[in-house]
Amino acid sequence: MTNYADLLAHVTIFQHLEPAALERLSARLKVITFPKDGVIVSQSDPGDSMFIIDQGRVKVVLYGDSGREVILSIFRSGDFFGEMSLLDGQPRSANVIALEDARLLVLSREDFVQHLHEAPSTALSILAEMSARLRRADEVIGNLALLDVYGRVARVLVELARRDGHTTDEGIVIRERPTHQDLAAMIGTSRETVSRVLSEFQRRGLLSMQGKTSLLSHGFAEIDIGPETASSS
């Protein structure tokens, strides 16, 4: 059986654990896999487990009455989700879809509760992580209300660069940029509008793209989103 203690040591809510505790927790995990576009969690499903991503990326989404998709978050290796239902006993609050072939580690509610009895400090780590996610959600809501579409696209790219970017002499490289459709679903606009905005950033020398890889100029975060580029979403 594969030992996932090393992965758990890089998960924010388990980083404080001693090696022995990580080993015990690793032994409680079950492994499941999903193909690209596979539905991992459906909204309103019973919440009887939490998930840790070993490989791949997933998106957390809501669907409107018309079928319009709104992406709330994108998670990757080392991230976790599903903990809310374990804590409050309520059904799932959103859908989670595999963006690519994914391998996940599953921790059941029973094993989660047992772990908290053995390592109660994990509860504080979960509260800290949930507070951080709430702050990010507040920022997203503020961006949707206060920024034009150019500003919203720029904020997403800057956040991706801060989290996953690699600094080079030419700029900051993002190797896994979301698709235009996914970017549109993250900021509440259309794919065509996102394409227009990205083309404008490229024209101004702020961004270059090749496949899923993007290169942001070092001054990208300080771009002037003025009237000449303002556009409704």
ZIRABEL-V277850 format. One record per backbone hydrogen bond with DSSP energy under -1.0 kcal/mol. CO is the residue of the C=O (numbers start at 1). NH is the residue of the N-H. Records with the same first field share a line. If there is no record, write none. Layout:
CO=NH ; NH
This chain:
4=8
5=9
7=10
8=11
11=14
14=17
18=22
19=23
20=24
21=25
22=26
23=27
25=28
26=29
30=106
32=104
34=102
35=38
38=98
41=96
42=45
45=92
46=48
48=109
50=107
51=81
52=105
53=78
55=103
57=99 ; 100
58=75
59=97
60=72 ; 73
61=95
62=70
64=67
68=64
70=62
73=60
75=58
76=79
79=53
81=51
83=87
84=88
85=89
92=44
95=61
96=40 ; 41
97=59
98=37
102=34
103=54 ; 55
104=32
105=52
106=30
107=50
108=112
109=113
110=114
111=115
112=116
113=117
114=118
115=119
119=122
120=123
121=125
122=126
123=127
124=128
125=129
126=130
127=131
128=132
129=133
130=134
131=135
132=136
133=137
134=138
135=139
136=140
137=141
138=142
139=143
140=144
141=145
142=146
143=147
148=152
149=153
150=154
151=155
152=156
153=157
154=158
155=159
156=160
157=161
158=162
159=163
160=164
161=165
166=173
171=168
172=216
173=166
174=214
179=183
180=184
181=185
182=186
183=187
184=188 ; 189
185=71
190=194
191=195
192=196
193=197
194=198
195=199
196=200
197=201
198=202
199=203
200=204
201=206
202=205
206=217
208=215
210=213
212=177
213=210
214=174
215=208
216=172
217=220
219=222
220=223
224=226
226=229
231=149
